[in-house]
Amino acid sequence: VAQAAPLPDNGATLDLVVQRGDTLDRLFRRNGLSLADLAAIIRLPDVGGSLKLLKPGDHLEIAHRDSEVLKLEREIDESEILSIARQGAAFEAVRLQRQIDVRTTGAHGVIHNSLFEAGVEAGMSDKIIMDMAGIFQWDIDFIQDVRVGDEFTVIYQELWRDGVKLRNGNIVAAEFTNQGKTYRAARYHDDYFTPNGRSVRKAFIRAPVDFTRISSNFNPNRRHPVLNKIRAHRGVDYAAPIGTPVHASGDGKIIFRGVNGGFGNAVVIQHGGNITTLYGHLSRFGKPRVGSRVKQGDIIGYVGMTGLATGPHLHYEYRVNGVHRNPRTVPLPPADPVPAQYQDDFRSSTATLWRQLDLYDRSTATTAAN
């Protein structure tokens, strides 16, 4: 591992915090440092890119003797420091690696009011709570389906350096019991799988928009709010503010993008398995055009109230062989499982994670009983 050059005894040190609009040139001029030294430093191989892009809040530590730069250090990321030191009339740069310790911790919560309140009470950060919801979003509607008494357990990583916690890392295993049904997932090759090796992902997401409420459910006998007559409502209306991004619910190809009668601005996507999805009342479209391939989660438009709409919402339809199905209850095709050649490795890699969940569940149950 490269070692930083020692600071001469007669040098002084500046600890500079980058402010908005600061550049290296401005920082050097403001502190009376040699611009010739700056030019020599920037010319060093593989150094310029790491120094030129400064963001507010970044730190630079510069040792100097009067205007002469003796040493400059900048943190590249959590595990690496760029250290540049004077060697005679020139400069030499090294990259110093810092040890990052990965620790595993866990949390368990029971919902009494809301998922967020339960997560905070369990000591979880907002990001870990959101990450957990993201893992189970294909099986659980966290806006509509969560109930008092639901509980969860999360095993996740923490990143530490020199005895100081830097941040939380990834969730490595999680369990959520929703209305008596338990779902489990463990991390393997940057994705999450159930104990039998099936991806927690589905080929489609239930709700392709972050909504505030469901303003109208799938209902073949609904009275239309504008036309005031019985007209089947063959989709789900998700109320959300105008401009909220609308995402493709699954991989596919856009086969329609334009004005579609009462749906106003609409997009239709053709998916595999002869499935199509429709997204109506958009205020405007996303970048993908007709014929474009889209991936699940790509932005295809934005919530609006074009066409026959009484308020801003997304009208979403799911059709199989041209027949409308309830998007909230239709069985969704699974995503690809762990490939057969990796099944043995998956089982051995995740065995400890399932045991950790089991032990955590038992320990919290014992604590609750006492």
C-alpha positions, 0 to 999 in steps of 0.5 A: 500500500502506498504511503503518504510523504511526511510533512516538513517540520517548517510547513503550515497546513490549510484545511479548505472547505469548498464553497459554491463556485470555488475552483482550484484556481480561486482557492489557490489565489485566495490563499496566496498559493503558487499558481505555478505549483498548481499547474505542475500538480494538474499536469500529473498523470491521472490527477487532473480529473480527480482535482478539477471537479470540486463540489461544495463541502469537499475538503482539501488539506494543503501543506505549504511554506509561504506560497510554496505547496508542499503537500495536497490531499483530497478525499476521493471517496470513502476508501481512497485519498489522493495525496500529492507531495513535493519531491525536490522541484517536482510533485509525486501523486499516490492514492492511499487506501483506507480500510473500510469495515463492513459490519452487520446489524439488524432491526425488528419492528411491529406496525402500530400506526405506520411503516415509517413510525415502526421503522424509526422506532426500530432504529432504522434510517429512512433509506433502510425503510425505503429499501425494505419496501422496495424489496417487497413492493411486488408482493405488498402494496405498502400504501393500501395493504399494510395493517396494524400488527404487521411486522418486519425484520431487516439484516443490513450492513453498516460501513465503518472507518477508524471507529466512526460509522460512515453510513448504512450499506445494503440490506442483506436479508429481510422478512415482512409479515403482512396480514399473516403472510410472511415474505422473505428475501436475501441479497445475491449478486446485487439482487434479491431472491426468495429462499427457493431461488425465485426473484422477488421481482415480478415482470410487472410492478403493481403501481407505475406511479408514486400515488397519494390514493386510489381514486377509482378501482377496477369496476365493471359497473362504475358510474362515470364521474364526467359522463354520469352514466354506467361505464365499466372502469377497466383500470385503476386510477392513481391520484397524484400531483400533476407532473409526477413521473409515470413508469413503465410497469414492465419491459416492452415496446411502446406501440402508441403515444398520443391522444386517445379519446377520453384517456387524453395523452396516453401511452400503450406498451406491448409486453411479452405474453401478449400483455399490454398496459395503458397509461392515460391522462398524462400531462406530457410524455417522457423521452421514449417514442413509438417503437422504443424499447423500455425497461421496467421503471423507465419514465414514459410520461407524467401525471396530468388530467388530459381527456375526460378527467376530473382531477390529476391522476394516472389511469392504468390498464392491464390487458391479457390477450386484449381482456382487461384484468384488475391491475391490483389483483391479477397474478403477475408473471415472475422474473427470472429465478437464480440460473440453474448453474448457480443454485448450489452457490445461492443456497450455500451463500444465503444459508447464513442469512436465513439463519440470521433471520431465524435467530433474530426473530426468535430473539425478538420474540423472547425479548417481547415475552419477557 
